Amino acid sequence: MQQNSLVEYGSRRVIITITAIVCALLEIVDTTIVNVALNDMKGNLGATTSEIGWVVTAYAIGNVIIIPMTSWLAQQFGRRNYFAVSIVLFTICSYLCGQATGIVELIIFRFLQGVGGGALLTTSQTIITESYPPEKRGMAQAIYGLGVIVGPTLGPPLGGWIIDNVQGGWPFIFYINIPLGVIATLLTLQFVRSPKYAEKSAVGDIDWLGIGLLATFVGSLQYILEKGQEDDWFNSKLIIVLTVTAILGAFFFIWRELTYRNPIVNLRVLKNGNLRVGTILSFILGFGLYGTTFIIPLYTQATLGWTATQAGMLMVPAALMTAFMMPIIGQLLQKGVPQQYLVALGMLGFVFFCLWGYKIITPDTAKDNFFWMLMLRGVAMGMLFIPITTLSLSTLKGRQIGEGAAFTGMMRQLGGSFGIAAITTFMASQNMAHRSNLVSKLDVTNPAVQSRVNAMQQGFMAKGIPSNIALKDAYQAMDYSVTKQAMVLSYMDVFLYVGMIFLICIPFILMVKGNKKKKGEKLDMSAAH
């Protein structure tokens, strides 16, 4: 591969950088922009809560399946062509998502949008890296890194603003991709160049079986996580069949990739100890990042009754804090601070953020209570992203860096989709448990309960409602109050358990060996994403 020939200068480099960053942002913003629109979609499309969760999950599955294949696909079709086709697929599917009239339609188009989007993230990073001479790549990665970090948090406020202010509602969160996608396609075809690759694989040499096994394994596993709770886990034949499919799919995928001469995903790179630890940490990071970006807007809208814009804007200061932290963390790494110490500190910060959330969540928490808690999350996220990536890639060389970066990217996305699936499932079961527990304590013969019901009945009668209807309304109000309390207790459980997961990881991180960096040696961030 002739990397040097791809270095660009002047306005051409500026245009390529902007094009790549717009594409990366389109991809990342779309991961979270739908979070604040889920309530509206649910009502509009007549979907259940777990069905609407698939709008987020299907996109993530599409991402996860395609990300490990991106470097191989770019070699097959030429990077520029592959990048342009991915933008076109992403843009067309954005239009089709907005046009969807049913939940199944929307989920299919979101999956295909995710397949297009997965390429945008890893390929845009490579394009930026190779457009800059080696001595300027650190700056290029900083620009790219800010987009990657701030992107997930830009989604909710942007989505909220569109839902509250644009006539036509949620379809426009997809339509805004269309003009940007068209411009990005034209700029890509005009300015982006492809490196000269070695021989392409012949059609017969393509690892079709590997592609099929990867899709089968990830898709089955995701369905089990999403629908297990609803279908009563292993009492459902479909869940049992898919569990067996996922296990066999994983086994044969690993076997195929380790034995085939031209694998779609190079699993041998995982022999590197630091990369193995890094992929696990990336998974946990995705779990925490996307899980909390999913749950906070849901809680503020469903329980506190906030508008979509208010829910989205809540996350902005924390995103800015993460952006502020990024260059500082980069400088600390350049000066030789071990990555594992920064990761451990970031994890500890995230634990305190979760415990803070557990403490302040009530049926009517005030907006001001969230500010410093979310700022702490912003600091923690800033301390986790770059150190985890550099720790993962610190002992890899040459082509392995790109392959390792694809693994960490895939695991972060996979962690996010698993996180959202696990949280929705966990909340459904906790909600039922808390509700039955609360109801069991509401004894109708208890004088305190009777006086509460009587007071409510009198309140309704004072508004001119007949006695018998007022009594019925009082019981309904009591039931609503119990439901709300049960939901709040479920949210508290989520914060507590996510915090515990991060806490358990800290001792293991401190055992990892970081790379020994000589004084004055530059840190290569070219594959960090």
Steps between C-alpha positions, in 0.01 A plus 500: 500500500650833399408711797717803426332561166172565685628802694304811397580870538318834517126532428480142373603364840252732677214376275593132555523553879159673515341231278635218718397670827148575368466131407629381839264742679202390286569142607553571869221756547257251344586245769342720769279758322203260510515461881290809570258414216417149626188616688361676190583206273337262746170691491516569127581144391300322773805313634583358844800622705711193416408525128607865490832406664577314175517835314823563693617138507450415129725791405767381743483142364552631144801696629648207689475257208663737246778665711732194512465461119576862402872466425434185294211663306710811431768273349243321284328804351746786555467724803343796320233286329421311820478825700274666239267196477475491882398869510239439225357195686491698827326797331237294313420301816466828697226604254332157523510511885311832491246350258441185711134436592552201732750391763631199301569721195684753717714229666603353160601842361687584824697175466598586140581857608733349763670286233569818299599694812750245635733567209482877548662486843809287440558607137470873572766461769740326262438765232582783745812319629642440153423855376744649755878458510612287799612800708150656482296186564465565873307819422289320238407235757414765759253662255353158419496394867296804608237410239486139619462594866258791466290326230302259724402789728407740217232253388242545781489886501487514119227233491311678778511836323370343175214320678387808691547762226473340155155432360482136393684375810729200525548416126709820473769359730574271202437751221773739626756237391394529133656836395819425698518151346462635144773765552733246667453253209587765238805619698618140552482418128679826414776515764560168681761269348548127549834345592641236267416169660650158444306250290126483570346169603331310220125455556563134585761604759264730692418379850123487441459236770683723752269793414192277542619352830585845645154636409326186636689506829457874573137516378389196704673619814345844469148358456541284813606804706219718367208259506600253772312685775188546288494137377565354848858394417548125459129424511495632142599254224632784284732623777637146548556457125675841474718425805624180334543694171703774672730249677557296183535819293771632737684165506504452122579868435811480723602165343449634144696822557794314658524240221402685179791642294322831432282568808249787507612577859856428613449345845871417539568862593322422832807300609623840619426526875445877508257484207301225675466716813425805282215328315338401831541856634356642175197274545447625858557860390233463227266345758542803730506769229200389293311349796496828697439710185191278447367496855535865609278651224252213553476572875470879463225471236299200621519565877569873537288604199771711334483594132736335252705823473541531879608134522752547219646830622569345840785298342677790321720639783634150572590454130687832502683390814609177323620705201696726738660196669618333177807716420600499871493118508691493169772720656521279812546192280770680296683577826503129586219465758409125485172441316375249758511763778291743295253222408469393867442862606239546224323180609498623862351832384228307315426296815447825697279633218281186522476517882411870474225410252376228735478755782322788321238313292146554635153535340563878483875577492576866419702586189783665699575172678631344177762760403806400706417130480510518118815717506669218693385258227655735241836496681489120540420442131788730398736293714383170352482540122854577380686305776297183429572524127871576543534223762337253256725596209818585692687176419366441144696579183421579137185349353405354841424853626211537255371151580525569874320834458216319319466263799485778759249691282286190456506414869404855600196487270416146613527610864259785425238280336535233770481771766173641367354149458610389847374822664152482339471130595628556855266799550194304383565222753595741784193711429270199542680393820486851655136546399382174656705581811340848532149369431540229767557779756182686400248332728151643434405438866797705621371831651785703341418363150124558559553861607722564193233357266226701681702822468546440126130416461402823677736693274334359187149558644594864566542532120138389455567130425234257639603298808523155334709630203718707739580180697597321178719798398666497844598133459628572148712791629637272772584237237678763286702609801608138569597451133711816505674399825577154356651658187719733709626206710587316174702800374682509835587130462645562152733774630608285793579190294677685216714670768583160651611362159745791458625463860577127451714585193740739678733241669534307172604815309775577750650155433543573127847581367508830309749569224830644620538828310842654478532863601429735210352221285183603317185299569350362178130571518438430134274202563318623810127539455 
